[in-house]
Amino acid sequence: MISAKWRAAIGAVVWIGFALLTVPSLHHGAWAVAAVLLSALVIAPLALELTEEAPRGGKWPARLASWVRVGQLPAALLLAVAGWMTPGPEAALVALPWVVFCGVVAALGWSRMRAGGWRRPMESLCGDVSLMYLGVGGAWLFADRAGYRPLNFDPAIVTLTAVHFHYAGLLLPMLAGRVLKVYWMSRFASRAAVGVILGVPAVAVGITTTQLGWGPAIEGAAGWGLALAGMMVAILHVRLATEAGQPWLVRGLFFVAGAALFYGMLLAGLYATRAFFAPLPWLDLTWMRALHGTANALGFGLCGVLAWRGRGK
């Protein structure tokens, strides 16, 4: 079986080629597709290995974990092909293995949580929930590649929702849990973890209520709730960067991840309350894709996962 490092290395080569050939600028819609592919091809194999633990609850969780390790790279490579194609039935069919993979990951998270119960440590629950959120990301990605518009959402919103659950869904709770494992006595860290777990789906609900014509209040409250929880996680990553005992490269990666997450979450909060408070009137969906999306994908996502792998379990 190919190791996670080699799968990520192969994925990185494919992703660089895809980005160079399809993304004219960070403002272009193709950048959102490239961001999803960065998660699928490079970040996911490294991040999922961070969540591995001794099987419990019978053979089923161990079997699911094995399927995840085997299926990640083939499914991600097919997703890259689907990303190249025009949205429609053919692209959806090619993307289907990744959608199934996300479902298997979600089932693994559910099986772990069910086996351990709510008595599992909060840092472990964060990992379980992050795996389940990836299943939601897979469903929205299938809609994006199929050209389907749930609730008549703009196609860009469908794509960015898939991005949201591949980063804020998969990585933010996972890394919040790892921070909590380090600062296990910190109320600040535990509140950040709870805020992230609740905030990720709350933002999706808020955007949906706005689309249904219920007004922007729920979206604004949920957006700032997740933004504040994310900024707390960011502060703790910067704190890790200041602690001695780790190689300078690891500390640098922690700092970049924390700074990028803080910046991205601040933008997310401002965008969520644009109907009430808009100090940056130019901050539209195109700029959010370029600034918030890039900060989360390259700054927090990639650097954060590399930092935690460098630090070790």
C-alpha positions as CSV (number, residue, x, y, z in Angstrom):
1,M,0.0,0.0,0.0
2,I,1.3,3.5,-0.9
3,S,2.1,5.6,2.1
4,A,0.2,8.8,2.8
5,K,3.3,10.9,2.1
6,W,3.7,9.3,-1.4
7,R,0.0,9.6,-2.1
8,A,0.2,13.3,-1.2
9,A,3.4,13.7,-3.3
10,I,1.7,12.2,-6.4
11,G,-1.4,14.3,-5.7
12,A,0.7,17.5,-5.5
13,V,2.2,16.9,-8.9
14,V,-1.3,16.4,-10.4
15,W,-2.6,19.4,-8.6
16,I,0.1,21.7,-9.7
17,G,-0.4,20.7,-13.3
18,F,-4.2,21.2,-12.9
19,A,-3.8,24.6,-11.4
20,L,-1.4,25.8,-14.0
21,L,-3.5,24.7,-16.8
22,T,-7.0,25.7,-15.6
23,V,-6.7,28.6,-13.1
24,P,-6.1,32.0,-14.8
25,S,-6.4,33.9,-11.5
26,L,-7.4,33.5,-7.9
27,H,-10.6,35.5,-8.7
28,H,-11.7,32.9,-11.4
29,G,-14.2,30.3,-10.5
30,A,-11.7,27.6,-11.5
31,W,-9.8,28.4,-8.3
32,A,-12.6,27.0,-6.2
33,V,-12.4,23.7,-8.1
34,A,-8.7,23.7,-7.6
35,A,-9.1,24.3,-3.9
36,V,-11.3,21.2,-3.6
37,L,-8.7,19.2,-5.5
38,L,-5.9,20.5,-3.2
39,S,-7.8,19.0,-0.3
40,A,-8.6,15.8,-2.1
41,L,-5.2,15.2,-3.7
42,V,-2.7,16.5,-1.1
43,I,-4.2,17.5,2.2
44,A,-6.7,14.7,2.8
45,P,-4.2,11.8,2.8
46,L,-2.0,13.6,5.2
47,A,-4.9,14.8,7.4
48,L,-6.7,11.5,7.6
49,E,-3.6,9.8,8.8
50,L,-3.5,12.2,11.7
51,T,-6.9,10.9,12.8
52,E,-6.0,7.2,12.7
53,E,-6.4,5.4,16.0
54,A,-6.7,1.8,17.3
55,P,-9.8,0.2,16.0
56,R,-12.7,-0.2,18.4
57,G,-16.3,-1.4,18.0
58,G,-15.6,-4.7,16.1
59,K,-14.3,-5.2,12.6
60,W,-16.4,-2.6,10.8
61,P,-14.3,0.5,11.8
62,A,-11.1,-1.2,10.9
63,R,-12.5,-2.3,7.5
64,L,-13.7,1.3,6.8
65,A,-10.3,2.7,7.7
66,S,-8.6,0.2,5.3
67,W,-11.0,1.2,2.5
68,V,-10.2,4.9,3.2
69,R,-6.4,4.3,2.8
70,V,-6.8,2.3,-0.4
71,G,-9.5,4.4,-2.1
72,Q,-8.2,7.9,-1.5
73,L,-5.7,8.3,-4.3
74,P,-7.7,6.6,-7.2
75,A,-10.8,8.6,-6.2
76,A,-8.9,11.9,-6.0
77,L,-7.3,11.3,-9.4
78,L,-10.7,10.7,-10.9
79,L,-12.0,13.8,-9.2
80,A,-9.2,15.8,-11.0
81,V,-10.5,14.5,-14.3
82,A,-14.0,15.5,-13.3
83,G,-12.8,18.9,-12.4
84,W,-11.4,19.3,-15.9
85,M,-14.8,18.5,-17.4
86,T,-17.8,20.7,-17.9
87,P,-20.4,20.2,-15.2
88,G,-23.0,17.6,-16.2
89,P,-23.9,13.9,-15.9
90,E,-20.5,12.7,-17.3
91,A,-18.5,14.9,-14.9
92,A,-20.8,13.7,-12.0
93,L,-20.2,10.1,-12.9
94,V,-16.4,10.5,-12.9
95,A,-16.6,12.4,-9.6
96,L,-18.7,9.6,-8.0
97,P,-15.8,7.6,-6.6
98,W,-14.7,10.6,-4.6
99,V,-18.3,11.1,-3.4
100,V,-18.4,7.5,-2.3
101,F,-15.0,7.9,-0.6
102,C,-16.3,10.9,1.3
103,G,-19.3,8.8,2.4
104,V,-17.0,6.0,3.6
105,V,-15.0,8.6,5.6
106,A,-18.2,9.9,7.1
107,A,-19.2,6.3,8.0
108,L,-15.9,5.8,9.7
109,G,-16.3,8.9,11.8
110,W,-19.8,7.8,12.8
111,S,-18.7,4.3,13.7
112,R,-15.9,5.7,15.9
113,M,-18.2,8.1,17.7
114,R,-20.9,5.4,18.2
115,A,-18.3,2.9,19.5
116,G,-16.8,5.3,22.0
117,G,-20.0,7.1,22.9
118,W,-20.2,10.7,24.1
119,R,-17.6,9.7,26.8
120,R,-14.9,10.0,24.2
121,P,-12.5,12.9,24.9
122,M,-13.5,16.1,23.2
123,E,-10.4,16.0,21.0
124,S,-11.4,12.6,19.7
125,L,-15.0,13.7,19.1
126,C,-13.6,16.6,17.0
127,G,-11.9,14.1,14.8
128,D,-15.0,12.0,14.5
129,V,-17.1,15.0,13.5
130,S,-14.6,16.3,11.0
131,L,-14.8,12.9,9.2
132,M,-18.6,13.1,9.1
133,Y,-18.5,16.6,7.7
134,L,-16.5,15.4,4.8
135,G,-19.5,13.4,3.7
136,V,-21.5,16.6,3.4
137,G,-18.7,18.1,1.3
138,G,-18.9,15.1,-1.0
139,A,-22.6,15.5,-1.5
140,W,-22.2,19.2,-2.5
141,L,-19.3,18.4,-4.7
142,F,-21.5,15.8,-6.6
143,A,-24.1,18.5,-7.0
144,D,-21.4,20.9,-8.4
145,R,-20.0,18.4,-10.9
146,A,-23.5,17.4,-12.0
147,G,-24.5,21.0,-12.6
148,Y,-27.3,20.7,-10.1
149,R,-28.5,23.8,-8.2
150,P,-30.2,22.8,-4.9
151,L,-32.7,25.5,-3.8
152,N,-31.7,27.5,-6.9
153,F,-28.3,28.4,-5.4
154,D,-25.9,30.1,-7.7
155,P,-23.4,27.6,-9.2
156,A,-20.6,29.4,-7.5
157,I,-22.3,29.0,-4.1
158,V,-22.7,25.2,-4.7
159,T,-18.9,24.9,-5.5
160,L,-17.9,27.0,-2.5
161,T,-20.1,25.0,-0.2
162,A,-18.2,21.9,-1.3
163,V,-15.0,23.8,-0.5
164,H,-16.4,24.9,2.9
165,F,-16.9,21.3,4.0
166,H,-13.5,20.1,2.6
167,Y,-11.7,22.8,4.8
168,A,-13.9,24.2,7.5
169,G,-15.7,20.9,7.7
170,L,-12.8,18.4,7.6
171,L,-9.8,20.4,8.8
172,L,-11.0,23.0,11.2
173,P,-12.6,20.6,13.7
174,M,-9.8,18.1,13.3
175,L,-7.0,20.6,14.1
176,A,-9.1,22.3,16.8
177,G,-9.2,18.8,18.4
178,R,-5.4,18.5,18.2
179,V,-4.9,21.9,19.7
180,L,-7.3,20.8,22.6
181,K,-5.2,17.7,23.1
182,V,-2.1,19.8,23.7
183,Y,-3.9,22.4,25.9
184,W,-6.3,19.9,27.5
185,M,-6.8,22.0,30.6
186,S,-7.6,25.2,28.7
187,R,-11.2,26.4,28.7
188,F,-10.2,28.7,25.8
189,A,-9.3,25.6,23.7
190,S,-12.3,23.6,24.7
191,R,-14.7,26.5,23.8
192,A,-13.0,27.0,20.5
193,A,-13.5,23.3,19.7
194,V,-17.2,23.3,20.6
195,G,-17.7,26.6,18.7
196,V,-16.1,25.1,15.6
197,I,-18.2,21.9,15.7
198,L,-21.4,23.9,16.0
199,G,-20.4,26.7,13.7
200,V,-19.6,24.7,10.6
201,P,-23.1,23.4,10.0
202,A,-24.6,26.7,11.4
203,V,-23.0,28.7,8.6
204,A,-24.5,26.3,6.0
205,V,-27.9,26.7,7.7
206,G,-27.6,30.5,7.7
207,I,-26.7,30.7,4.0
208,T,-29.7,28.4,3.3
209,T,-32.1,30.6,5.3
210,T,-30.9,33.6,3.5
211,Q,-31.5,31.9,0.2
212,L,-35.0,30.9,1.3
213,G,-35.8,34.6,2.0
214,W,-35.8,34.5,5.8
215,G,-33.4,37.5,6.0
216,P,-29.6,37.6,6.6
217,A,-29.7,37.6,10.4
218,I,-29.1,33.9,10.9
219,E,-26.3,33.9,8.4
220,G,-24.7,36.9,10.1
221,A,-24.8,35.4,13.6
222,A,-23.6,32.0,12.4
223,G,-20.9,33.5,10.3
224,W,-19.5,35.5,13.2
225,G,-19.9,32.5,15.6
226,L,-17.7,30.3,13.4
227,A,-15.4,33.2,12.7
228,L,-14.7,33.8,16.4
229,A,-14.2,30.1,17.1
230,G,-11.9,29.8,14.2
231,M,-9.9,32.9,15.4
232,M,-9.5,31.2,18.8
233,V,-8.1,28.1,17.1
234,A,-5.8,30.4,15.1
235,I,-4.5,32.1,18.2
236,L,-3.7,28.7,19.7
237,H,-1.7,27.8,16.6
238,V,0.3,31.0,16.9
239,R,0.9,30.1,20.5
240,L,2.3,26.7,19.4
241,A,4.6,28.6,17.1
242,T,6.1,30.4,20.1
243,E,6.9,27.3,22.1
244,A,10.4,25.9,22.2
245,G,11.2,22.3,21.6
246,Q,10.1,22.0,18.0
247,P,12.1,22.5,14.8
248,W,12.1,26.1,13.4
249,L,10.3,24.9,10.2
250,V,7.4,23.3,12.2
251,R,7.1,26.5,14.3
252,G,7.1,28.6,11.2
253,L,4.3,26.4,9.7
254,F,2.2,26.8,12.9
255,F,2.6,30.5,12.7
256,V,1.6,30.7,9.0
257,A,-1.4,28.4,9.6
258,G,-2.5,30.5,12.6
259,A,-2.1,33.8,10.9
260,A,-3.8,32.6,7.7
261,L,-6.7,31.2,9.7
262,F,-7.2,34.4,11.7
263,Y,-7.2,36.5,8.5
264,G,-9.5,34.1,6.7
265,M,-12.0,33.9,9.6
266,L,-12.0,37.7,10.0
267,L,-13.0,38.0,6.3
268,A,-15.6,35.4,6.7
269,G,-17.2,37.3,9.6
270,L,-17.2,40.5,7.7
271,Y,-18.7,38.9,4.6
272,A,-21.4,37.2,6.7
273,T,-22.7,40.5,8.1
274,R,-22.4,42.5,4.8
275,A,-26.1,43.3,5.0
276,F,-25.7,45.1,8.3
277,F,-22.0,46.1,8.5
278,A,-19.8,46.4,5.4
279,P,-16.5,48.2,6.2
280,L,-15.0,46.5,3.1
281,P,-17.7,47.2,0.5
282,W,-15.6,45.6,-2.2
283,L,-15.6,42.2,-0.4
284,D,-17.9,40.3,-2.7
285,L,-18.0,36.6,-3.5
286,T,-15.1,36.9,-6.0
287,W,-12.8,38.5,-3.5
288,M,-13.8,36.0,-0.8
289,R,-12.9,33.2,-3.2
290,A,-9.5,34.8,-3.9
291,L,-8.6,36.0,-0.3
292,H,-10.5,33.8,2.2
293,G,-10.3,30.7,0.0
294,T,-6.6,31.0,-0.6
295,A,-5.8,31.7,3.0
296,N,-7.7,28.7,4.1
297,A,-6.5,26.3,1.5
298,L,-2.8,27.1,1.3
299,G,-2.2,29.0,4.5
300,F,-4.2,27.1,7.1
301,G,-5.0,23.8,5.4
302,L,-1.7,22.8,3.8
303,C,0.6,24.5,6.3
304,G,-1.5,23.4,9.3
305,V,-1.5,19.8,8.3
306,L,2.2,19.8,7.6
307,A,2.9,21.5,11.0
308,W,1.0,18.9,12.9
309,R,2.6,16.1,11.0
310,G,6.0,17.6,11.8
311,R,5.1,17.9,15.4
312,G,4.0,14.3,15.6
313,K,1.1,12.7,17.5
